[in-house]
Every structure is written in C-alpha cells, then in structure tokens.
Amino acid sequence: MKIEDIKENYYFETLTAEHDLSDFDCGDEDLNDFLKNDALAQQKEKLNVTKLVMYNGDIIGFASLLTDTLKLKNIKDENLRLKIKGKLNINSNKRGISAVKIGRLAINRKYSNKGLGSHILRSILNNLKKISENKVGFRFIIIEGYAKAFNFYVVRNGFEYLKKDEKSIKNIDFIMNRDPTKTFYLYLDLEKI
Ligand SMILES: CC(C)(COP(=O)(O)OP(=O)(O)OC[C@H]1O[C@@H](n2cnc3c(N)ncnc32)[C@H](O)[C@@H]1OP(=O)(O)O)[C@@H](O)C(=O)NCCC(=O)NCCS
C-alpha cells in the first residue's frame, strides 16, 4: 500500500444506500455501528451528513458533519473571548458562537497509524474554512473526541480542550488507560489554520 499515492488520490463521497459498508472496521464498535446502521437514516432526516473517504473504490474512513455552537465561556484564550464579545457587542459568556461539529471521524483499521487520519482531518478543515469564508459563517470546529484520541486531536492536530476541562486534562494519561472512550469536547479556531 503506497501511502503517498493514497494521500494524493483519496476523494470524498456523500454516503448513499449503494455504498457497501460491510467490510468497514475502524476498531471501535460504536463507530462501526453508527456508520452501518444509523448514518444514512440520520442523514435522510438532515441531522448530519456523512462523507466517506474513498480510494480505488475502498472506504478508507468517514466523517459526519453537523452544526453546533461553542459557548464563549468554554474558550480558553481570554483575549479571543473578549475580542468576540466586543465584536458581537455582548456581555454574556453564555452566548454560543457558530461552529461545525465533526460528529464522528474514523479511519479503517487497514489504513490507520500511517498519518492518513491527520491528512484527511486537515483536508476536511481546509474545506470547512473555505465554506466559512464565502458560504455560511462559522468560527469554530468542534469534535467530541475519545480520551484515547486526545493526542491525535490535541497534540498532533492543534485542537484545544475546553476551559472547564483544564483540571481533568492534567490526568489525561490516567484517563486514557482507565476510561479510553470517555469523551471530551475539543475545538479549533478556524482563524488558526
Ligand atoms: C483516531 C483515528 C481517526 C486516527 O486516524 P489515523 O489514520 O490512525 O491517524 P494518524 O495516522 O494520523 O495518527 C495516529 C497515530 O499514528 C501514528 N503515526 C502518524 N503518522 C505515522 C506514520 N507516517 N507512520 C507511522 N505511524 C504514524 C502516530 O503515532 C499517531 O499517534 P498520535 O496521534 O497518538 O500521536 C483512527 O485511529 C480511528 O479511527 N480510531 C478509531 C476510532 C476513533 O477512536 N476515532 C476517534 C473518535 S473520537
């Protein structure tokens, strides 16, 4: 398998009933189950859209996208919080700022740990940034990430954790071992990419 060739040639397709999902396995039963049993039904109800990442007809991974908001009080960077409040002319930290959520992201086990997940995430972020510039305004990308994927999102791909999670993140190695599927809300400021 030539990773460089995959990186140059993978493409996105919106999930349809014609896609054969039977062989997909990302190593996490909940995520496999979502793709095989729930994603299309949720998409038909306009609750989210699932994009498959394809290469040579094979499904490398998928991501489901939907809208969300990030509460101002959850932004760690105080300067950014004050700046947005100023621009919106608001006082309350409870206000939600527009965002897109990557509800689920998974890479087929056959292709994982080769840098593809980061490449695909970067590509999704770049596409979303373009959309946010001239189609629909939103500032943040949100992910509800497993503790076991904390390094993938935060260390490797620049996501930040919420202000309220600062204390528990100090014990992230412990949490990863004891409760790897505990989830954390993570966010990324599109102005930083
Ligand atoms: C989490 C997930 C999306 C990451 O995708 P991936 O393709 O494995 O991601 P990458 O290869 O870019 O990075 C993963 C690890 O591979 C290793 N890696 C990255 N590039 C590599 C390369 N070129 N060669 C060897 N190893 C590499 C790194 O150690 C990295 O670990 P770290 O991020 O913990 O530091 C994928 O593993 C997955 O689907 N997991 C199961 C479902 C899941 O947990 N999804 C997250 C839901 S919140």
The ligand as an ORCA input file, in Angstrom:
! r2SCAN-3c Opt
* xyz 0 1
  C      -8.267      8.230     15.764
  C      -8.121      7.934     14.277
  C      -9.177      8.704     13.496
  C      -6.742      8.406     13.838
  O      -6.529      8.088     12.451
  P      -5.104      7.581     11.958
  O      -5.119      7.473     10.476
  O      -4.721      6.389     12.719
  O      -4.258      8.861     12.376
  P      -2.706      9.169     12.153
  O      -2.057      8.016     11.480
  O      -2.611     10.495     11.504
  O      -2.189      9.319     13.660
  C      -2.417      8.277     14.604
  C      -1.125      7.734     15.174
  O      -0.385      7.145     14.125
  C       0.997      7.370     14.324
  N       1.510      7.853     13.032
  C       1.176      9.002     12.409
  N       1.836      9.091     11.237
  C       2.562      7.970     11.109
  C       3.413      7.449     10.107
  N       3.647      8.142      8.982
  N       3.982      6.246     10.325
  C       3.733      5.562     11.446
  N       2.933      5.983     12.422
  C       2.353      7.181     12.264
  C       1.179      8.365     15.395
  O       1.822      7.743     16.477
  C      -0.222      8.775     15.772
  O      -0.380      8.697     17.153
  P      -0.807     10.017     17.998
  O      -1.744     10.808     17.174
  O      -1.466      9.401     19.180
  O       0.438     10.737     18.290
  C      -8.208      6.428     13.956
  O      -7.183      5.745     14.637
  C      -9.534      5.795     14.328
  O     -10.450      5.800     13.532
  N      -9.623      5.213     15.529
  C     -10.809      4.501     15.968
  C     -11.950      5.403     16.094
  C     -11.636      6.591     16.951
  O     -11.124      6.467     18.053
  N     -12.000      7.770     16.416
  C     -11.915      8.996     17.109
  C     -13.292      9.256     17.606
  S     -13.289     10.484     18.757
*
